[in-house]
């Protein structure tokens, strides 16, 4: 192999290794197709949620666009819940979606092919998860900071654990 053809073959090999085939459209998820803030992340939302999100365009001063993790979803009790994380939302006027407590976080529940809001707060972050089969959310920062559980119709604050439960759990961690 001559020194002259090596850079070409190395360049082609790197493009193939990255999935960037010459002359072919970029594969979904490749470097060329990943747009960190894109309108399709909003356009792909269910209509009820999309209308609520695009209503913020005027306040933001730009077209609705969002990052890949703007919307996440989970299923609880046979219902689909979607959370929106506005720190992932393109907004020229950040005060329209964020304040001193953090950015807006909303959760919608699906019923009969419609979505309705069931939780909204300003926080640094919000995570959906499971505890003993029950859907829970953890809110980090802001006035709503804490843990909530889904009761089938809305999120309610989780009751604080009793001292005995805390001690048992601490003992479980020490023996693990």
Backbone as CSV, one residue per row, in Angstrom:
resi,resn,N_x,N_y,N_z,CA_x,CA_y,CA_z,C_x,C_y,C_z
1,UNK,0.849,-1.158,0.000,0.000,0.000,0.000,0.897,1.224,0.000
2,UNK,0.658,2.150,-0.906,1.485,3.344,-0.978,1.048,4.328,0.095
3,UNK,1.935,5.228,0.469,1.638,6.247,1.467,0.508,7.147,1.022
4,UNK,0.316,7.250,-0.262,-0.698,8.129,-0.809,-2.091,7.534,-0.648
5,UNK,-2.282,6.238,-0.754,-3.614,5.649,-0.658,-4.027,5.380,0.784
6,UNK,-3.087,5.372,1.718,-3.409,5.087,3.117,-4.412,6.085,3.702
7,UNK,-4.197,7.409,3.541,-5.168,8.338,4.132,-6.573,8.131,3.577
8,UNK,-6.696,7.825,2.296,-8.006,7.590,1.705,-8.651,6.347,2.302
9,UNK,-7.894,5.249,2.419,-8.483,4.027,2.952,-8.786,4.168,4.442
10,UNK,-7.931,4.870,5.193,-8.195,5.097,6.610,-9.454,5.949,6.756
11,UNK,-9.569,7.010,5.954,-10.753,7.883,6.001,-12.018,7.109,5.660
12,UNK,-11.963,6.266,4.638,-13.116,5.464,4.249,-13.446,4.446,5.336
13,UNK,-12.409,3.824,5.912,-12.626,2.866,6.993,-13.291,3.516,8.196
14,UNK,-12.862,4.727,8.527,-13.474,5.429,9.661,-14.927,5.778,9.363
15,UNK,-15.213,6.198,8.130,-16.593,6.525,7.771,-17.476,5.284,7.854
16,UNK,-16.963,4.153,7.405,-17.732,2.916,7.460,-17.915,2.460,8.907
17,UNK,-16.867,2.589,9.721,-16.958,2.180,11.134,-17.992,3.026,11.871
18,UNK,-18.120,4.288,11.482,-19.102,5.171,12.109,-20.480,5.034,11.485
19,UNK,-20.608,4.207,10.458,-21.907,4.021,9.812,-22.238,5.120,8.837
20,UNK,-21.247,5.799,8.337,-21.466,6.896,7.411,-21.103,6.428,6.011
21,UNK,-21.995,5.728,5.384,-21.749,5.149,4.071,-21.835,6.233,2.999
22,UNK,-20.832,6.287,2.146,-20.790,7.269,1.074,-21.935,7.020,0.103
23,UNK,-22.682,8.071,-0.232,-23.742,7.967,-1.223,-25.052,7.433,-0.676
24,UNK,-25.121,7.000,0.559,-26.347,6.479,1.159,-26.846,7.459,2.205
25,UNK,-28.162,7.533,2.403,-28.659,8.382,3.481,-28.114,7.883,4.817
26,UNK,-27.893,8.802,5.728,-27.361,8.433,7.039,-28.372,7.572,7.778
27,UNK,-27.891,6.540,8.436,-28.766,5.658,9.211,-29.308,6.396,10.414
28,UNK,-30.499,6.029,10.842,-31.115,6.660,12.017,-30.176,6.458,13.212
29,UNK,-29.879,7.546,13.886,-29.008,7.461,15.039,-27.543,7.677,14.715
30,UNK,-27.210,7.891,13.447,-25.819,8.131,13.110,-25.461,9.568,13.463
31,UNK,-24.172,9.877,13.390,-23.719,11.222,13.723,-24.364,12.279,12.839
32,UNK,-24.576,11.979,11.566,-25.136,12.954,10.651,-26.605,13.233,10.930
33,UNK,-27.362,12.279,11.484,-28.799,12.484,11.654,-29.180,12.954,13.054
34,UNK,-28.229,12.938,14.004,-28.563,13.346,15.365,-28.568,14.861,15.466
35,UNK,-29.755,15.427,15.709,-29.891,16.856,15.865,-30.251,17.109,17.320
36,UNK,-29.363,17.695,18.100,-29.619,17.821,19.521,-30.884,18.625,19.846
37,UNK,-31.162,19.685,19.147,-32.392,20.455,19.334,-33.136,20.454,18.008
38,UNK,-34.227,19.715,17.957,-34.922,19.542,16.694,-36.428,19.664,16.858
39,UNK,-37.079,20.166,15.821,-38.534,20.306,15.840,-39.218,18.947,15.862
40,UNK,-38.562,17.901,15.327,-39.215,16.582,15.308,-39.399,16.004,16.714
41,UNK,-38.602,16.453,17.689,-38.791,15.990,19.065,-40.071,16.554,19.681
42,UNK,-40.573,17.632,19.121,-41.861,18.198,19.536,-42.955,17.692,18.601
43,UNK,-42.689,17.676,17.307,-43.676,17.245,16.314,-44.132,15.811,16.494
44,UNK,-43.307,14.966,17.099,-43.656,13.568,17.304,-44.475,13.306,18.565
45,UNK,-44.741,14.342,19.341,-45.541,14.175,20.557,-47.016,13.974,20.213
46,UNK,-47.779,13.335,21.095,-49.231,13.243,20.873,-49.826,14.643,20.743
47,UNK,-50.894,14.770,19.964,-51.473,16.080,19.620,-51.792,16.932,20.842
48,UNK,-52.388,16.367,21.886,-52.749,17.155,23.071,-51.512,17.782,23.711
49,UNK,-50.458,17.021,23.819,-49.226,17.515,24.424,-48.533,18.489,23.484
50,UNK,-48.501,18.160,22.209,-47.850,19.022,21.216,-48.473,20.414,21.213
51,UNK,-49.816,20.497,21.295,-50.484,21.806,21.331,-50.044,22.617,22.551
52,UNK,-49.950,21.973,23.701,-49.523,22.669,24.916,-48.081,23.167,24.792
53,UNK,-47.225,22.370,24.182,-45.822,22.741,24.033,-45.653,23.855,23.003
54,UNK,-46.295,23.731,21.855,-46.133,24.756,20.817,-46.780,26.080,21.217
55,UNK,-47.680,26.062,22.191,-48.264,27.313,22.690,-47.193,28.187,23.348
56,UNK,-46.056,27.618,23.690,-44.965,28.356,24.329,-44.048,29.046,23.325
57,UNK,-44.249,28.809,22.043,-43.366,29.386,21.028,-43.287,30.905,21.140
58,UNK,-44.426,31.565,21.256,-44.447,33.033,21.286,-43.660,33.562,22.495
59,UNK,-43.887,32.967,23.679,-43.175,33.407,24.878,-41.671,33.145,24.755
60,UNK,-41.314,32.043,24.098,-39.900,31.703,23.928,-39.217,32.557,22.869
61,UNK,-39.968,32.985,21.889,-39.386,33.785,20.825,-38.756,32.965,19.722
62,UNK,-39.101,31.694,19.639,-38.561,30.831,18.577,-39.497,29.641,18.364
63,UNK,-39.268,28.936,17.261,-40.066,27.746,16.957,-39.787,26.670,18.014
64,UNK,-40.813,25.873,18.313,-40.675,24.808,19.317,-39.710,23.745,18.813
65,UNK,-38.661,23.538,19.570,-37.675,22.497,19.283,-37.171,21.987,20.627
66,UNK,-36.718,20.752,20.638,-36.299,20.166,21.906,-35.211,19.134,21.686
67,UNK,-34.546,18.787,22.774,-33.533,17.750,22.771,-34.178,16.371,22.814
68,UNK,-33.376,15.367,22.614,-33.857,13.979,22.535,-34.587,13.537,23.806
69,UNK,-34.133,13.969,24.973,-34.733,13.522,26.229,-35.743,14.520,26.786
70,UNK,-36.268,15.393,25.949,-37.308,16.334,26.372,-38.534,15.580,26.878
71,UNK,-38.912,14.522,26.204,-40.076,13.722,26.587,-39.641,12.295,26.885
72,UNK,-40.027,11.819,28.065,-39.805,10.421,28.416,-41.147,9.826,28.825
73,UNK,-41.263,8.517,28.790,-42.551,7.909,29.115,-42.374,6.614,29.899
74,UNK,-43.457,6.238,30.574,-43.507,4.984,31.304,-44.968,4.544,31.377
75,UNK,-45.192,3.291,31.700,-46.547,2.759,31.840,-46.770,2.410,33.306
76,UNK,-47.919,2.822,33.837,-48.289,2.498,35.218,-49.775,2.195,35.254
77,UNK,-50.126,1.065,35.829,-51.538,0.701,35.930,-52.227,0.644,34.587
78,UNK,-51.479,0.262,33.550,-52.046,0.171,32.211,-52.207,1.514,31.508
79,UNK,-51.708,2.591,32.111,-51.800,3.920,31.501,-50.413,4.434,31.160
80,UNK,-50.340,5.114,30.034,-49.086,5.702,29.596,-48.959,7.092,30.209
81,UNK,-47.816,7.358,30.828,-47.516,8.674,31.375,-46.300,9.224,30.654
82,UNK,-46.347,10.501,30.303,-45.230,11.166,29.633,-44.777,12.342,30.469
83,UNK,-43.482,12.441,30.656,-42.937,13.599,31.362,-42.183,14.473,30.366
84,UNK,-42.314,15.775,30.556,-41.626,16.761,29.724,-40.625,17.502,30.596
85,UNK,-39.431,17.689,30.076,-38.325,18.294,30.810,-37.864,19.529,30.033
86,UNK,-38.323,20.711,30.459,-38.109,21.931,29.691,-36.675,22.450,29.726
87,UNK,-35.785,21.853,30.515,-34.379,22.217,30.391,-33.859,21.720,29.046
88,UNK,-34.582,20.792,28.412,-34.234,20.250,27.091,-34.991,20.959,25.970
89,UNK,-35.656,22.070,26.281,-36.495,22.793,25.317,-35.753,24.020,24.825
90,UNK,-35.731,24.229,23.502,-35.090,25.406,22.923,-35.970,26.618,23.194
91,UNK,-35.455,27.557,23.945,-36.240,28.736,24.292,-35.288,29.920,24.427
92,UNK,-35.362,30.850,23.484,-34.499,32.020,23.517,-34.724,32.809,24.803
93,UNK,-35.970,32.956,25.204,-36.327,33.632,26.448,-36.473,32.570,27.543
94,UNK,-35.350,32.158,28.173,-35.366,31.067,29.145,-36.317,31.314,30.308
95,UNK,-36.601,32.574,30.617,-37.521,32.893,31.719,-38.938,32.392,31.422
96,UNK,-39.228,32.069,30.174,-40.553,31.543,29.820,-40.729,30.100,30.288
97,UNK,-39.631,29.383,30.527,-39.730,27.979,30.947,-38.872,27.643,32.174
98,UNK,-38.092,28.588,32.653,-37.238,28.342,33.812,-37.312,29.532,34.770
99,UNK,-37.075,29.261,36.058,-36.989,30.318,37.059,-35.923,29.922,38.076
100,UNK,-35.891,30.603,39.226,-34.855,30.333,40.227,-34.924,28.908,40.770
101,UNK,-36.101,28.263,40.749,-36.250,26.893,41.237,-35.752,25.852,40.247
102,UNK,-35.641,26.226,38.992,-35.239,25.292,37.937,-36.127,25.482,36.725
103,UNK,-36.214,24.469,35.903,-37.032,24.541,34.691,-38.341,23.770,34.885
104,UNK,-39.286,24.090,34.046,-40.600,23.461,34.099,-40.495,21.971,33.795
105,UNK,-41.246,21.178,34.560,-41.388,19.742,34.338,-42.876,19.448,34.418
106,UNK,-43.397,18.735,33.428,-44.818,18.402,33.402,-44.978,16.909,33.153
107,UNK,-46.042,16.338,33.726,-46.370,14.936,33.470,-47.808,14.878,32.983
108,UNK,-48.019,14.125,31.909,-49.335,13.914,31.311,-49.682,12.438,31.385
109,UNK,-50.966,12.136,31.569,-51.424,10.754,31.566,-52.375,10.559,30.385
110,UNK,-52.284,9.387,29.762,-53.141,9.052,28.617,-54.353,8.273,29.103
111,UNK,-55.509,8.681,28.628,-56.756,7.950,28.876,-57.654,8.179,27.668
112,UNK,-58.157,7.105,27.093,-59.029,7.197,25.921,-58.393,7.992,24.783
113,UNK,-57.114,7.730,24.563,-56.353,8.373,23.481,-56.206,9.882,23.644
114,UNK,-56.437,10.391,24.806,-56.252,11.817,25.107,-55.254,11.924,26.253
115,UNK,-54.564,13.030,26.311,-53.608,13.269,27.382,-54.052,14.463,28.209
116,UNK,-53.947,14.309,29.536,-54.260,15.421,30.426,-53.092,15.618,31.387
117,UNK,-52.822,16.867,31.761,-51.729,17.106,32.704,-52.101,16.634,34.105
118,UNK,-51.148,15.985,34.793,-51.392,15.499,36.152,-50.346,15.997,37.149
119,UNK,-49.280,16.627,36.671,-48.261,17.141,37.584,-47.461,18.199,36.847
120,UNK,-47.149,19.284,37.546,-46.360,20.359,36.958,-45.574,21.044,38.071
121,UNK,-44.291,21.281,37.831,-43.462,21.961,38.818,-42.227,22.544,38.143
122,UNK,-41.615,23.510,38.826,-40.312,24.021,38.421,-39.287,23.376,39.339
123,UNK,-38.282,22.728,38.755,-37.284,21.999,39.530,-36.019,21.830,38.705
124,UNK,-34.945,21.387,39.383,-33.710,21.084,38.648,-33.889,19.852,37.787
125,UNK,-34.617,18.856,38.315,-34.835,17.633,37.550,-36.000,16.863,38.142
126,UNK,-36.523,15.936,37.363,-37.620,15.068,37.779,-37.353,13.703,37.168
127,UNK,-37.447,12.672,37.980,-37.219,11.299,37.503,-38.428,10.448,37.825
128,UNK,-38.883,9.658,36.849,-39.952,8.690,37.073,-39.306,7.337,37.327
129,UNK,-39.886,6.573,38.250,-39.352,5.258,38.546,-40.404,4.381,39.187
130,UNK,-39.973,3.299,39.799,-40.880,2.333,40.409,-40.367,1.980,41.794
131,UNK,-41.295,1.785,42.726,-40.956,1.344,44.068,-41.990,0.315,44.483
132,UNK,-41.595,-0.938,44.504,-42.526,-1.994,44.862,-43.690,-2.107,43.888
133,UNK,-43.449,-1.809,42.628,-44.488,-1.895,41.618,-45.307,-0.620,41.456
134,UNK,-45.145,0.337,42.345,-45.881,1.602,42.249,-45.025,2.642,41.527
135,UNK,-45.659,3.440,40.670,-44.946,4.504,39.974,-44.668,5.628,40.956
136,UNK,-43.432,6.065,40.994,-43.046,7.185,41.841,-42.260,8.191,41.017
137,UNK,-42.293,9.425,41.465,-41.434,10.446,40.870,-40.623,11.067,41.987
138,UNK,-39.418,11.431,41.642,-38.535,12.159,42.541,-38.312,13.522,41.908
139,UNK,-38.613,14.569,42.668,-38.417,15.939,42.211,-37.191,16.480,42.939
140,UNK,-36.238,16.987,42.179,-34.993,17.496,42.733,-34.958,19.010,42.603
141,UNK,-34.940,19.688,43.733,-34.880,21.147,43.749,-36.253,21.773,43.602
142,UNK,-36.337,23.010,43.989,-37.589,23.741,43.856,-38.547,23.487,45.008
143,UNK,-39.664,24.152,44.961,-40.657,24.069,46.044,-41.287,22.689,46.176
144,UNK,-41.328,21.925,45.106,-41.957,20.595,45.134,-40.967,19.482,45.402
145,UNK,-39.746,19.823,45.755,-38.707,18.822,45.958,-39.195,17.720,46.892
146,UNK,-39.020,16.484,46.467,-39.443,15.353,47.280,-39.881,14.196,46.422
147,UNK,-40.546,13.256,47.065,-40.964,12.017,46.427,-42.490,11.943,46.393
148,UNK,-43.021,11.492,45.253,-44.463,11.388,45.056,-44.773,10.022,44.464
149,UNK,-45.978,9.526,44.732,-46.394,8.256,44.131,-47.709,8.469,43.383
150,UNK,-47.913,7.668,42.359,-49.114,7.707,41.529,-50.190,6.898,42.230
151,UNK,-51.349,7.522,42.499,-52.425,6.798,43.173,-53.508,6.335,42.196
152,UNK,-53.218,6.380,40.908,-54.174,5.975,39.883,-54.886,7.144,39.248
153,UNK,-54.817,8.299,39.881,-55.461,9.485,39.332,-54.592,10.725,39.371
154,UNK,-53.640,10.728,40.315,-52.733,11.875,40.440,-51.525,11.478,41.272
155,UNK,-50.546,12.369,41.334,-49.376,12.141,42.170,-49.615,12.766,43.526
156,UNK,-49.347,11.982,44.570,-49.506,12.456,45.943,-48.169,12.297,46.657
157,UNK,-47.889,13.180,47.613,-46.624,13.038,48.345,-46.544,11.678,49.018
158,UNK,-45.377,11.061,48.959,-45.165,9.785,49.646,-45.042,10.080,51.131
159,UNK,-45.674,9.262,51.938,-45.593,9.479,53.378,-44.178,9.182,53.842
160,UNK,-43.693,9.991,54.768,-42.331,9.727,55.265,-42.285,8.375,55.961
161,UNK,-41.172,7.693,55.849,-41.024,6.384,56.484,-40.972,6.545,57.993
162,UNK,-41.495,5.584,58.667,-41.409,5.591,60.126,-39.976,5.301,60.535
163,UNK,-39.630,5.611,61.775,-38.280,5.364,62.271,-37.913,3.886,62.146
164,UNK,-38.853,2.990,62.457,-38.593,1.555,62.350,-38.247,1.141,60.936
165,UNK,-38.977,1.684,59.958,-38.677,1.355,58.557,-37.302,1.863,58.175
166,UNK,-36.966,3.082,58.590,-35.645,3.633,58.265,-34.555,2.774,58.882
167,UNK,-34.756,2.366,60.149,-33.747,1.542,60.817,-33.600,0.189,60.138
168,UNK,-34.734,-0.438,59.756,-34.662,-1.731,59.059,-33.914,-1.581,57.744
169,UNK,-34.255,-0.539,56.992,-33.580,-0.331,55.699,-32.093,-0.074,55.907
170,UNK,-31.756,0.721,56.928,-30.342,0.986,57.219,-29.641,-0.309,57.593
171,UNK,-30.300,-1.164,58.387,-29.733,-2.463,58.751,-29.544,-3.350,57.537
172,UNK,-30.506,-3.295,56.595,-30.383,-4.076,55.361,-29.159,-3.625,54.569
173,UNK,-28.910,-2.310,54.537,-27.756,-1.800,53.792,-26.450,-2.219,54.469
174,UNK,-26.457,-2.242,55.815,-25.223,-2.601,56.529,-24.880,-4.075,56.345
175,UNK,-25.897,-4.946,56.206,-25.623,-6.373,56.061,-25.408,-6.781,54.610
176,UNK,-25.681,-5.887,53.695,-25.570,-6.239,52.277,-24.124,-6.219,51.817
